[in-house]
Amino acid sequence: MTIKLIAVGKTDKTEFQDLMTLYQDRLKHYIKFEIEIIPDIKNAKKLSESEQKQREGNLILKKINPGDSIVLLDENGKQFSSVQFSKELQKHMNSGVKRLVFVIGGPYGFSDEVYQKGNGKMSLSKMTFSHQMIRLFFIEQLYRGFTILKNEPYHHQ
């Protein structure tokens, strides 16, 4: 199985990017992991919220393949503990899905079409974080999930 993270907007803080790279390198020991960044929409300030979501949604949908299992990172999604998240990862691996895609939308969330395409929604917190931070938190939790599945001493109960 491959896990792919699709995110809207670039990471301009090198500190975040360095930490994301650290966890991406660690993930290589467990699974094939890809990250794809969709560039910020040009002239977004001139667009309405719905127009911006629609444009971002079209770009997101172009990155999704038939047969992908899609989980939207959304503030209204289901919350998991790290152990519960590791069990969800195991369920996906056991299901035989070839590619599990997690998506971080733009500042206004997702278009209706992206919501319709999603197979589930997940929230990392009830709090709001910047998109750059969510990427880092997600990749770290993905790594943590695999160390839990392998009974390695990264996660402490």
N, CA and C of each residue as an Amber inpcrd file, in Angstrom:
protein
   471
   0.8460000  -1.1820000   0.0000000   0.0000000   0.0000000   0.0000000
   0.8860000   1.2390000   0.0000000   0.4010000   2.2430000  -0.6770000
   1.0380000   3.5550000  -0.6790000   0.1280000   4.5080000   0.0860000
   0.7340000   5.3750000   0.8720000  -0.0140000   6.4490000   1.5230000
   0.4350000   7.7530000   0.8870000  -0.5450000   8.5390000   0.4850000
  -0.2540000   9.8230000  -0.1410000  -0.9430000  10.9230000   0.6430000
  -0.2400000  12.0130000   0.8430000  -0.8090000  13.2140000   1.4470000
  -0.8590000  14.2840000   0.3720000  -2.0550000  14.8010000   0.1300000
  -2.2460000  15.9230000  -0.7900000  -2.5770000  17.1330000   0.0710000
  -1.8670000  18.2250000  -0.1580000  -2.1000000  19.4360000   0.6330000
  -2.1090000  20.6530000  -0.2810000  -2.9680000  21.5960000   0.0380000
  -3.0600000  22.8400000  -0.7300000  -2.1500000  23.8810000  -0.0930000
  -1.3070000  24.4960000  -0.9050000  -0.4510000  25.5890000  -0.4530000
   0.9210000  25.1210000  -0.0090000   1.9200000  25.9200000  -0.3480000
   3.2980000  25.5360000  -0.0470000   3.6300000  25.7660000   1.4290000
   4.6790000  25.0810000   1.8740000   5.2230000  25.2920000   3.2180000
   6.3750000  26.2670000   3.0720000   6.2190000  27.4620000   3.6280000
   7.2860000  28.4530000   3.4600000   8.1990000  28.5570000   4.6760000
   7.9150000  27.8300000   5.7200000   8.7740000  27.8310000   6.9140000
   9.7360000  26.6510000   6.8090000  11.0230000  26.9420000   6.7130000
  12.0070000  25.8590000   6.5630000  12.0380000  24.9550000   7.7840000
  11.7220000  25.4840000   8.9560000  11.7130000  24.6550000  10.1640000
  10.6730000  23.5400000  10.0500000   9.4890000  23.8810000   9.5560000
   8.4420000  22.8740000   9.3590000   8.8690000  21.8730000   8.2960000
   9.4170000  22.3900000   7.2010000   9.8290000  21.5130000   6.1020000
  10.9160000  20.5470000   6.5590000  11.8680000  21.0220000   7.3630000
  12.9380000  20.1510000   7.8670000  12.3750000  19.0240000   8.7180000
  11.4140000  19.3420000   9.5910000  10.8040000  18.3130000  10.4320000
   9.9450000  17.3490000   9.6110000   9.2500000  17.8760000   8.6140000
   8.4630000  16.9950000   7.7400000   9.3830000  16.0160000   7.0240000
  10.5190000  16.5020000   6.5480000  11.4890000  15.6430000   5.8600000
  12.0210000  14.5760000   6.8030000  12.2740000  14.9370000   8.0530000
  12.7500000  13.9760000   9.0500000  11.7570000  12.8140000   9.1880000
  10.4830000  13.1160000   9.3510000   9.4840000  12.0650000   9.5240000
   9.2120000  11.3160000   8.2190000   9.2940000  12.0010000   7.0890000
   9.1440000  11.3120000   5.8120000  10.2500000  10.2740000   5.6430000
  11.4710000  10.6310000   6.0080000  12.5950000   9.6890000   5.9180000
  12.3800000   8.5020000   6.8500000  11.8610000   8.7530000   8.0270000
  11.5920000   7.6660000   8.9740000  10.4900000   6.7390000   8.4650000
   9.5080000   7.3110000   7.7920000   8.3830000   6.5140000   7.2800000
   8.8170000   5.5010000   6.2180000   9.9110000   5.7830000   5.5250000
  10.3830000   4.8980000   4.4570000  10.6250000   3.4730000   4.9550000
  10.8750000   3.3190000   6.2470000  11.1260000   1.9900000   6.8150000
   9.8440000   1.1650000   6.9360000   8.6920000   1.8030000   6.7940000
   7.4230000   1.1300000   7.0350000   6.5320000   1.0220000   5.8020000
   6.5150000   2.0830000   5.0070000   5.5310000   2.1550000   3.9260000
   6.0030000   3.1490000   2.8740000   5.4580000   2.9990000   1.6760000
   5.7360000   3.9970000   0.6430000   4.8490000   5.2070000   0.9300000
   5.4770000   6.3530000   1.1000000   4.7540000   7.5760000   1.4370000
   5.1060000   8.6490000   0.4230000   4.0610000   9.3270000  -0.0620000
   4.2420000  10.4190000  -1.0130000   3.5140000  11.6490000  -0.4860000
   4.0660000  12.7960000  -0.8020000   3.3680000  14.0460000  -0.4790000
   3.3160000  14.8750000  -1.7540000   2.1550000  15.4330000  -2.0090000
   1.9950000  16.2820000  -3.1840000   1.3580000  17.5900000  -2.7540000
   2.0290000  18.6710000  -3.1070000   1.5560000  19.9990000  -2.7530000
   0.8910000  20.6250000  -3.9630000  -0.3200000  21.0810000  -3.7730000
  -1.0380000  21.8210000  -4.8080000  -0.7560000  23.2990000  -4.5610000
  -0.2330000  23.9960000  -5.5540000   0.1110000  25.4130000  -5.3460000
  -1.1060000  26.2410000  -4.9450000  -0.8280000  27.3080000  -4.2080000
  -1.8880000  28.2460000  -3.8530000  -2.5500000  28.7710000  -5.1250000
  -3.8400000  29.0190000  -5.0440000  -4.5860000  29.5830000  -6.1660000
  -4.1280000  31.0240000  -6.3870000  -3.8190000  31.3440000  -7.6470000
  -3.4020000  32.7190000  -7.9590000  -4.5900000  33.6640000  -7.8430000
  -4.3290000  34.8530000  -7.3590000  -5.3430000  35.8980000  -7.1950000
  -6.5230000  35.4310000  -6.3440000  -6.2410000  34.6070000  -5.3400000
  -7.3020000  34.0490000  -4.4960000  -8.0830000  35.1410000  -3.7680000
  -7.4400000  36.2580000  -3.4830000  -8.1320000  37.3350000  -2.7590000
  -9.2660000  37.9430000  -3.5790000  -9.2120000  37.7480000  -4.8850000
 -10.2660000  38.2730000  -5.7570000 -11.4190000  37.2870000  -5.9120000
 -11.2450000  36.0810000  -5.3680000 -12.2710000  35.0410000  -5.5080000
 -13.1430000  34.9680000  -4.2600000 -14.3780000  34.5520000  -4.4520000
 -15.2280000  34.2830000  -3.2900000 -14.7400000  32.9960000  -2.6370000
 -15.2070000  32.7590000  -1.4210000 -14.8520000  31.5330000  -0.7030000
 -15.2320000  30.2950000  -1.5230000 -16.4360000  30.2910000  -2.0760000
 -16.8890000  29.1180000  -2.8380000 -16.0950000  28.9460000  -4.1290000
 -15.7280000  30.0450000  -4.7880000 -14.9140000  29.9440000  -6.0030000
 -13.5300000  29.3720000  -5.6830000 -12.9580000  29.8100000  -4.5750000
 -11.6480000  29.3070000  -4.1840000 -11.7210000  27.8090000  -3.8580000
 -12.7460000  27.4040000  -3.0950000 -12.9170000  25.9780000  -2.7800000
 -13.1070000  25.1600000  -4.0510000 -13.8660000  25.7020000  -4.9980000
 -14.1270000  24.9880000  -6.2550000 -12.8360000  24.7850000  -7.0360000
 -12.0420000  25.8290000  -7.1640000 -10.7770000  25.7190000  -7.9170000
  -9.8180000  24.7510000  -7.2360000  -9.6920000  24.8790000  -5.9110000
  -8.8240000  23.9530000  -5.1810000  -9.3530000  22.5230000  -5.3170000
 -10.6660000  22.3720000  -5.2260000 -11.2840000  21.0570000  -5.3480000
 -10.9920000  20.4050000  -6.6890000 -11.0690000  21.1780000  -7.7590000
 -10.7570000  20.6390000  -9.0890000  -9.3190000  20.1400000  -9.1530000
  -8.3970000  20.9030000  -8.5600000  -6.9880000  20.4980000  -8.5600000
  -6.7690000  19.2440000  -7.7020000  -7.4680000  19.1660000  -6.5780000
  -7.3610000  17.9820000  -5.7160000  -7.8700000  16.7510000  -6.4540000
  -9.0310000  16.8680000  -7.0850000  -9.6420000  15.7180000  -7.7550000
  -8.7800000  15.1880000  -8.9030000  -7.9830000  16.0610000  -9.5280000
  -7.0730000  15.6190000 -10.5920000  -5.9610000  14.7140000 -10.0530000
  -5.6890000  14.7930000  -8.7550000  -4.6090000  14.0160000  -8.1340000
  -5.0860000  12.6760000  -7.5930000  -6.3840000  12.4260000  -7.6790000
  -6.9680000  11.2120000  -7.1050000  -7.2360000  10.2020000  -8.2200000
  -6.8520000   8.9660000  -7.9610000  -7.0350000   7.8880000  -8.9370000
  -8.2610000   7.0530000  -8.5910000  -8.8730000   6.4140000  -9.6040000
  -9.9480000   5.4680000  -9.2950000  -9.3930000   4.3730000  -8.3760000
 -10.1760000   3.9740000  -7.4100000  -9.7320000   2.9410000  -6.4770000
  -9.0230000   3.4600000  -5.2420000  -8.6650000   4.7560000  -5.2250000
  -8.0480000   5.3340000  -4.0310000  -9.0630000   5.3710000  -2.8920000
  -8.5920000   5.1420000  -1.6990000  -9.4050000   5.3690000  -0.5090000
  -9.0110000   6.7510000   0.0020000  -9.9920000   7.6370000   0.1570000
  -9.7160000   9.0500000   0.4240000 -10.2300000   9.4500000   1.7920000
  -9.3260000   9.9980000   2.5980000  -9.6820000  10.5000000   3.9250000
  -9.3900000  11.9950000   3.9350000 -10.4160000  12.7820000   4.2150000
 -10.2720000  14.2360000   4.2670000  -9.9410000  14.6580000   5.6910000
  -8.8870000  15.4430000   5.8370000  -8.5720000  16.0030000   7.1470000
  -9.4510000  17.2320000   7.3050000 -10.4210000  17.1190000   8.1960000
 -11.5000000  18.0940000   8.2930000 -11.8270000  18.3060000   9.7670000
 -12.0860000  19.5370000  10.1320000 -12.3640000  19.8480000  11.5410000
 -13.5730000  19.1090000  12.0920000 -14.4770000  18.6810000  11.2160000
 -15.6680000  17.9470000  11.6530000 -15.5150000  16.4340000  11.5290000
 -14.3070000  15.9910000  11.2670000 -14.0710000  14.5700000  11.1200000
 -13.9360000  13.8620000  12.4550000 -13.8070000  12.5560000  12.3800000
 -13.6640000  11.7210000  13.5710000 -12.2740000  11.9190000  14.1660000
 -12.2200000  11.9660000  15.4770000 -10.9340000  12.0920000  16.1660000
 -10.5050000  10.7360000  16.7020000  -9.2120000  10.4890000  16.6570000
  -8.6340000   9.2360000  17.1200000  -7.5010000   9.5200000  18.0890000
  -7.2850000   8.6110000  19.0200000  -6.0300000   8.6210000  19.7600000
  -4.9740000   8.0700000  18.8000000  -3.7170000   8.1710000  19.1770000
  -2.6530000   7.6410000  18.3190000  -2.7980000   6.1370000  18.1330000
  -3.1730000   5.4290000  19.1890000  -3.3450000   3.9790000  19.1010000
  -4.5370000   3.6560000  18.1920000  -5.6330000   4.3890000  18.3440000
  -6.7930000   4.1660000  17.4750000  -6.4420000   4.4410000  16.0160000
  -5.6550000   5.4860000  15.7790000  -5.2410000   5.8150000  14.4140000
  -4.3920000   4.6900000  13.8300000  -3.5050000   4.1190000  14.6380000
  -2.6810000   3.0060000  14.1450000  -3.5730000   1.8240000  13.7450000
  -4.6310000   1.5890000  14.5110000  -5.5680000   0.5040000  14.1710000
  -6.3130000   0.8050000  12.8660000  -6.6450000   2.0700000  12.6350000
  -7.2810000   2.4660000  11.3730000  -6.3270000   2.2270000  10.1980000
  -5.0580000   2.5560000  10.3990000  -4.0690000   2.2920000   9.3530000
  -4.0180000   0.7970000   9.0390000  -4.0150000  -0.0220000  10.0890000
  -3.9630000  -1.4670000   9.9000000  -5.1940000  -1.9620000   9.1420000
  -6.3710000  -1.4130000   9.4580000  -7.5910000  -1.7920000   8.7380000
  -7.4620000  -1.4980000   7.2460000  -6.9260000  -0.3210000   6.9250000
  -6.7520000   0.0400000   5.5170000  -5.7690000  -0.9080000   4.8400000
  -4.6870000  -1.2450000   5.5210000  -3.7050000  -2.1600000   4.9330000
  -4.3170000  -3.5400000   4.7250000  -5.1340000  -3.9850000   5.6750000
  -5.7730000  -5.2960000   5.5680000  -6.8490000  -5.3350000   4.4890000
  -7.3980000  -4.1770000   4.1410000  -8.4900000  -4.1180000   3.1670000
  -8.0210000  -4.3710000   1.7380000  -6.7340000  -4.2780000   1.5170000
  -6.2000000  -4.5040000   0.1770000  -6.1970000  -3.2730000  -0.7050000
  -6.5370000  -2.1120000  -0.1400000  -6.5170000  -0.8840000  -0.9340000
  -5.0580000  -0.6080000  -1.3530000  -4.8960000  -0.1850000  -2.5940000
  -3.5400000   0.0600000  -3.1020000  -3.0000000   1.4110000  -2.6630000
  -3.8880000   2.3960000  -2.5820000  -3.4270000   3.7370000  -2.2200000
  -4.4300000   4.3940000  -1.2820000  -3.9210000   4.8100000  -0.1410000
  -4.6940000   5.5430000   0.8580000  -4.2680000   6.9970000   0.7580000
  -5.2270000   7.8790000   0.4530000  -4.9260000   9.2830000   0.2220000
  -5.5670000  10.1310000   1.3150000  -4.7460000  10.9040000   2.0000000
  -5.2200000  11.8800000   2.9760000  -5.1080000  13.2440000   2.3170000
  -6.1130000  14.1000000   2.5440000  -6.1460000  15.4040000   1.8730000
  -6.3300000  16.5170000   2.9030000  -5.4580000  17.5150000   2.8000000
  -5.5830000  18.7500000   3.5870000  -6.0070000  19.8320000   2.6090000
  -7.1710000  20.3930000   2.8230000  -7.7060000  21.4040000   1.9200000
  -7.1100000  22.7820000   2.1680000  -7.6830000  23.7440000   1.4790000
  -7.2570000  25.1290000   1.6330000  -7.8930000  25.7630000   2.8650000
  -7.7690000  27.0650000   2.9980000  -8.2420000  27.7490000   4.2050000
  -9.7400000  27.6550000   4.4560000 -10.5290000  27.3780000   3.4130000
 -11.9840000  27.3060000   3.5780000 -12.5150000  25.8790000   3.5370000
 -11.6240000  24.9130000   3.5040000 -12.0740000  23.5270000   3.4740000
 -12.1590000  23.0010000   2.0610000 -13.1400000  22.1310000   1.8230000
 -13.2530000  21.4140000   0.5590000 -14.5140000  21.7900000  -0.1990000
 -14.4630000  21.6110000  -1.5100000 -15.6570000  21.7920000  -2.3340000
 -16.5890000  20.6010000  -2.0990000 -17.8390000  20.7610000  -2.4780000
 -18.8140000  19.6720000  -2.3380000 -18.3610000  18.4220000  -3.0840000
 -17.7480000  18.6010000  -4.2570000 -17.2970000  17.4600000  -5.0560000
 -16.2200000  16.6570000  -4.3270000 -15.3380000  17.3400000  -3.6220000
 -14.2900000  16.6360000  -2.8680000 -14.9330000  15.8980000  -1.7000000
 -15.8660000  16.5420000  -1.0050000 -16.5680000  15.8610000   0.0940000
 -17.2720000  14.6030000  -0.4130000 -17.8860000  14.6750000  -1.5980000
 -18.5880000  13.5160000  -2.1630000 -17.6290000  12.3910000  -2.5150000
 -16.4240000  12.7310000  -2.9250000 -15.4280000  11.7350000  -3.3300000
 -14.7710000  11.0760000  -2.1200000 -14.7730000  11.7760000  -0.9810000
 -14.1100000  11.2500000   0.2080000 -14.7940000  10.0150000   0.7750000
 -13.9820000   9.1120000   1.3170000 -14.5030000   7.9080000   1.9600000
 -14.6440000   8.0920000   3.4730000 -14.0740000   9.1690000   3.9920000
 -14.1560000   9.4420000   5.4160000 -13.5260000  10.7800000   5.7360000
 -13.7980000  11.2510000   6.9580000 -13.2230000  12.5140000   7.4340000
 -12.5530000  12.2490000   8.7720000 -11.4140000  12.8990000   8.9670000
 -10.6550000  12.7430000  10.1990000 -10.2100000  14.1200000  10.6730000
 -10.2660000  14.3170000  11.9830000  -9.8060000  15.5690000  12.5750000
  -8.6300000  15.2690000  13.4880000  -7.5970000  16.1000000  13.4230000
  -6.4510000  15.9220000  14.3100000  -6.6600000  16.6160000  15.6470000
  -7.6180000  17.5510000  15.6890000  -7.8710000  18.2830000  16.9260000
  -9.1220000  19.1360000  16.7600000  -9.7200000  19.4990000  17.8780000
 -10.8180000  20.4600000  17.8340000 -10.2710000  21.8760000  17.6410000
  -8.9930000  22.0400000  17.9110000  -8.3490000  23.3450000  17.7320000
  -8.0280000  23.5630000  16.2610000  -7.8190000  24.8190000  15.8910000
  -7.4350000  25.1630000  14.5260000  -5.9310000  25.4140000  14.4970000
  -5.2630000  24.8060000  13.5130000  -3.8280000  25.0020000  13.3210000
  -3.5950000  25.4600000  11.8900000  -2.4430000  26.0600000  11.6580000
  -2.0960000  26.4490000  10.2950000  -1.9280000  25.1870000   9.4460000
  -2.1140000  25.3340000   8.1440000  -1.9760000  24.1980000   7.2440000
  -0.5640000  23.6280000   7.2850000   0.4100000  24.4850000   7.5050000
   1.7920000  24.0150000   7.5890000   1.9930000  23.1240000   8.8220000
   1.3980000  23.5100000   9.9210000   1.5310000  22.7200000  11.1440000
   0.7850000  21.3910000  11.0190000  -0.3940000  21.4170000  10.4150000
  -1.1820000  20.1870000  10.2630000  -0.4090000  19.1540000   9.4540000
   0.2750000  19.5890000   8.4190000   1.0840000  18.6510000   7.6270000
   2.1140000  17.9530000   8.5040000   2.8150000  18.7490000   9.2790000
   3.8330000  18.1880000  10.1700000   3.1990000  17.2560000  11.1950000
   2.1220000  17.6970000  11.8400000   1.4600000  16.8620000  12.8520000
   0.9700000  15.5540000  12.2380000   0.4120000  15.6380000  11.0270000
  -0.1080000  14.4340000  10.3940000   1.0170000  13.4470000  10.0800000
   2.0900000  13.9370000   9.4910000   3.1950000  13.0390000   9.1210000
   3.8090000  12.4170000  10.3720000   3.9180000  13.1930000  11.4450000
   4.4480000  12.6300000  12.6940000   3.5040000  11.5650000  13.2300000
   2.1970000  11.7960000  13.1760000   1.2300000  10.8060000  13.6650000
   1.2220000   9.5540000  12.7960000   1.4520000   9.7200000  11.5250000
   1.5720000   8.5720000  10.6320000   2.7770000   7.7180000  11.0410000
   3.8950000   8.3760000  11.2650000   5.0950000   7.6680000  11.7330000
   4.8120000   6.9930000  13.0790000   4.2060000   7.7290000  13.9900000
   3.8790000   7.1860000  15.3150000   2.9770000   5.9550000  15.1760000
   1.9970000   6.0470000  14.2820000   1.0890000   4.9240000  14.0620000
   1.8280000   3.6610000  13.6530000   2.8000000   3.7960000  12.7800000
   3.5480000   2.6180000  12.3410000   4.4680000   2.0800000  13.4350000
   5.0190000   2.9730000  14.2620000   5.8450000   2.4640000  15.3640000
   4.9770000   1.7200000  16.3750000   3.7440000   2.1600000  16.5500000
   2.8100000   1.4520000  17.4470000   2.5140000   0.0700000  16.8710000
   2.2300000   0.0100000  15.5750000   1.9200000  -1.2730000  14.9420000
   3.1010000  -2.2500000  15.0340000   4.3070000  -1.7250000  15.0180000
   5.5090000  -2.5670000  15.0690000   6.0200000  -2.7700000  16.4940000
   5.2770000  -2.2410000  17.4770000   5.6810000  -2.3520000  18.8870000
   7.0550000  -1.7630000  19.1690000   7.3520000  -0.6720000  18.5180000
   8.6540000  -0.0110000  18.7040000   8.5310000   1.0750000  19.7810000
   9.6260000   1.3990000  20.4390000   9.5700000   2.2830000  21.6150000
   9.5360000   3.7690000  21.3290000   8.6840000   4.2080000  20.4290000
   8.5340000   5.6460000  20.1530000   7.3540000   6.2100000  20.9320000
   6.2630000   5.4580000  20.9410000   5.0310000   5.9020000  21.6060000
   4.9740000   5.3120000  23.0290000   4.6230000   6.1660000  23.9620000
   4.5090000   5.7130000  25.3580000   3.0750000   5.8580000  25.8310000
   2.5790000   4.8400000  26.4990000   1.2110000   4.8560000  27.0330000
   1.2460000   5.3260000  28.4650000
